[in-house]
Amino acid sequence: MSFWDERYSRDDYVFGEAPNAFLAAQAHLLPKSGTALAVADGEGRNGVWLAEQGLDVLSLDASPVGLDKARKLAAKRGVALETRLLDIAAYEWPPVSFDVVAGIFFQFAGPDLRDAIFAGMERALKPGGLLILQGYGLRQLEYKTGGPGIPENLYTEALLAEKFAALEILHLSDHDSEVAEGSAHVGLSHLVDLVARKAV
């Protein structure tokens, strides 16, 4: 059993059933209909929330256990959610396919894989499409309230500004905030947030 399958093999939801707070705070920017991609969506809390906003959502993850829980959460909430089991490193990102692409805390990815995911997320956006990203910053190494504990996997504002320079940056922030998302993300955390839009 993989690390993530083992982690998700419990009755409750490791990161909770509610969406990531930063993602939910962007509700006013979302289109009223269209397509969304939830990257490394785990147990589905973020993909299900995007579906509740009226979007047709594809939820990607490498854990069959996580995706099974995502489908159960979608059924509980009364929304449709398409799930796809895959290794993100092998995903063929479909160009100009999604109105929204969300990536929340996928910091298992080292720099090379992360850069490939970032490029794929940008490529997958339709013109005018919205990118929403949140991850841990370097001070998270001190707080130890979640995340990989690997410095090179963490974000900085400069990193995200560089990697998404081709997009219109609507919001880019580095901050310390209290997080309460399930049992795995709890406490003071160093977060780096990005909202960006692809040119029309």
C-alpha positions as CSV (number, residue, x, y, z in Angstrom):
1,M,0.0,0.0,0.0
2,S,1.3,3.4,-0.9
3,F,2.0,6.2,1.6
4,W,-1.1,8.1,0.5
5,D,-3.3,5.0,0.4
6,E,-2.3,4.2,3.9
7,R,-2.8,7.8,5.1
8,Y,-6.3,7.9,3.6
9,S,-7.3,4.5,4.9
10,R,-9.4,5.8,7.8
11,D,-13.0,6.6,8.3
12,D,-12.6,10.4,8.6
13,Y,-11.1,12.7,6.1
14,V,-7.4,13.5,6.8
15,F,-7.7,17.1,5.7
16,G,-11.4,17.5,6.5
17,E,-14.4,17.6,4.2
18,A,-14.5,21.4,3.9
19,P,-12.6,23.0,1.1
20,N,-9.2,24.7,1.6
21,A,-10.0,28.2,3.0
22,F,-8.0,30.1,0.5
23,L,-9.7,28.3,-2.4
24,A,-13.1,29.0,-0.9
25,A,-12.3,32.6,-0.6
26,Q,-11.9,32.9,-4.4
27,A,-15.6,31.9,-5.0
28,H,-16.4,35.4,-6.3
29,L,-13.8,35.0,-9.1
30,L,-15.1,31.6,-10.4
31,P,-17.2,31.4,-13.5
32,K,-20.8,30.4,-13.0
33,S,-20.3,27.3,-15.3
34,G,-17.4,25.6,-17.1
35,T,-14.7,23.1,-16.4
36,A,-12.3,22.8,-13.5
37,L,-9.3,20.6,-12.8
38,A,-8.4,19.7,-9.2
39,V,-4.7,18.7,-9.1
40,A,-3.6,16.0,-6.6
41,D,-7.1,16.3,-5.1
42,G,-6.7,13.5,-2.5
43,E,-10.0,12.8,-0.7
44,G,-11.8,15.3,-2.9
45,R,-12.6,18.2,-0.5
46,N,-11.6,20.8,-3.1
47,G,-12.9,19.1,-6.2
48,V,-16.2,18.5,-4.6
49,W,-16.4,22.2,-3.5
50,L,-15.7,23.3,-7.1
51,A,-18.5,21.1,-8.3
52,E,-20.8,22.7,-5.8
53,Q,-20.0,26.0,-7.4
54,G,-21.5,24.7,-10.7
55,L,-18.4,23.5,-12.4
56,D,-17.7,20.2,-14.2
57,V,-14.7,18.9,-12.3
58,L,-12.0,16.5,-13.0
59,S,-10.2,15.4,-9.8
60,L,-6.7,13.9,-10.3
61,D,-4.9,11.8,-7.7
62,A,-2.5,8.8,-7.4
63,S,-4.4,7.2,-4.6
64,P,-7.3,4.9,-5.3
65,V,-8.3,5.1,-1.7
66,G,-8.4,8.9,-1.8
67,L,-10.4,9.0,-5.0
68,D,-12.9,6.5,-3.6
69,K,-13.5,8.8,-0.7
70,A,-13.7,11.7,-3.1
71,R,-16.5,10.0,-4.9
72,K,-18.3,9.2,-1.6
73,L,-18.0,12.8,-0.6
74,A,-19.4,14.0,-3.9
75,A,-22.4,11.6,-3.5
76,K,-22.9,12.9,0.0
77,R,-23.0,16.5,-1.2
78,G,-25.2,15.6,-4.2
79,V,-22.7,16.7,-6.9
80,A,-21.0,15.0,-9.9
81,L,-17.2,14.5,-9.8
82,E,-15.1,12.8,-12.4
83,T,-12.1,11.2,-10.9
84,R,-8.9,9.9,-12.6
85,L,-6.3,7.7,-11.0
86,L,-2.8,8.5,-12.3
87,D,0.8,9.4,-11.6
88,I,0.9,13.1,-12.0
89,A,4.4,12.8,-13.6
90,A,2.8,10.9,-16.5
91,Y,-0.2,13.1,-17.0
92,E,-0.6,14.5,-20.5
93,W,-1.9,17.9,-19.6
94,P,-4.6,18.7,-22.2
95,P,-4.0,22.2,-23.7
96,V,-6.6,25.0,-23.3
97,S,-9.2,22.7,-21.6
98,F,-10.1,24.1,-18.2
99,D,-11.7,27.4,-17.0
100,V,-10.3,26.8,-13.5
101,V,-7.2,24.9,-12.4
102,A,-6.6,24.5,-8.6
103,G,-3.6,23.1,-6.9
104,I,-3.6,23.0,-3.1
105,F,-0.7,21.7,-1.0
106,F,0.7,19.2,-3.6
107,Q,4.2,19.6,-2.1
108,F,5.2,16.0,-2.5
109,A,6.7,17.2,-5.8
110,G,10.4,18.1,-5.9
111,P,11.6,21.0,-8.1
112,D,11.7,19.2,-11.4
113,L,8.3,17.6,-11.0
114,R,6.8,20.8,-9.5
115,D,8.0,22.8,-12.5
116,A,6.5,20.3,-14.9
117,I,3.2,20.4,-13.0
118,F,3.2,24.2,-13.0
119,A,3.8,24.3,-16.8
120,G,1.1,21.7,-17.3
121,M,-1.4,23.7,-15.2
122,E,-0.7,26.8,-17.2
123,R,-1.0,24.9,-20.5
124,A,-4.3,23.4,-19.4
125,L,-6.0,26.7,-18.8
126,K,-8.3,28.2,-21.4
127,P,-7.8,31.8,-22.4
128,G,-9.2,33.8,-19.5
129,G,-8.9,30.8,-17.2
130,L,-8.2,31.1,-13.5
131,L,-5.3,29.4,-11.7
132,I,-5.6,29.0,-7.9
133,L,-2.6,27.8,-5.9
134,Q,-1.6,27.5,-2.3
135,G,1.3,25.9,-0.6
136,Y,3.7,26.1,2.3
137,G,6.5,28.6,2.5
138,L,10.0,28.2,4.1
139,R,9.0,29.2,7.6
140,Q,6.9,26.0,7.7
141,L,10.1,24.2,8.5
142,E,10.0,25.9,11.9
143,Y,6.2,25.5,12.5
144,K,6.0,21.8,11.5
145,T,2.2,22.0,11.3
146,G,2.0,20.2,8.0
147,G,3.8,19.8,4.7
148,P,6.8,17.8,3.6
149,G,9.6,19.3,5.7
150,I,11.8,19.4,2.6
151,P,13.0,23.0,1.8
152,E,13.3,22.6,-2.0
153,N,9.6,21.5,-2.1
154,L,8.3,24.7,-0.5
155,Y,7.2,27.9,-2.2
156,T,8.3,31.5,-2.2
157,E,6.6,34.5,-3.7
158,A,9.6,35.0,-6.1
159,L,9.3,31.4,-7.2
160,L,5.6,31.6,-8.1
161,A,6.0,35.0,-9.7
162,E,8.8,33.6,-11.9
163,K,7.0,30.3,-12.8
164,F,3.8,32.0,-13.7
165,A,5.2,35.2,-15.3
166,A,3.2,34.6,-18.4
167,L,-0.1,34.9,-16.5
168,E,-1.8,38.0,-15.0
169,I,-1.1,37.9,-11.3
170,L,-4.3,38.8,-9.5
171,H,-3.1,37.9,-6.0
172,L,0.3,36.8,-4.6
173,S,0.8,36.7,-0.9
174,D,3.2,35.3,1.7
175,H,1.8,35.1,5.2
176,D,1.6,33.3,8.5
177,S,-1.9,32.1,9.3
178,E,-3.7,29.7,11.5
179,V,-4.9,26.6,9.5
180,A,-7.6,24.2,10.7
181,E,-8.1,21.6,7.9
182,G,-8.8,18.1,9.2
183,S,-6.2,16.6,11.6
184,A,-3.2,16.9,9.3
185,H,-3.2,20.7,8.7
186,V,-3.6,22.4,12.1
187,G,-1.9,25.3,13.6
188,L,0.2,28.3,12.7
189,S,1.5,27.9,9.1
190,H,3.6,29.8,6.6
191,L,1.5,30.0,3.4
192,V,2.1,31.3,-0.1
193,D,-1.0,32.0,-2.2
194,L,-1.4,32.7,-5.9
195,V,-4.4,33.6,-8.0
196,A,-3.6,34.3,-11.7
197,R,-5.4,34.5,-15.0
198,K,-4.4,33.5,-18.5
199,A,-4.7,36.1,-21.1
200,V,-7.7,36.0,-23.4
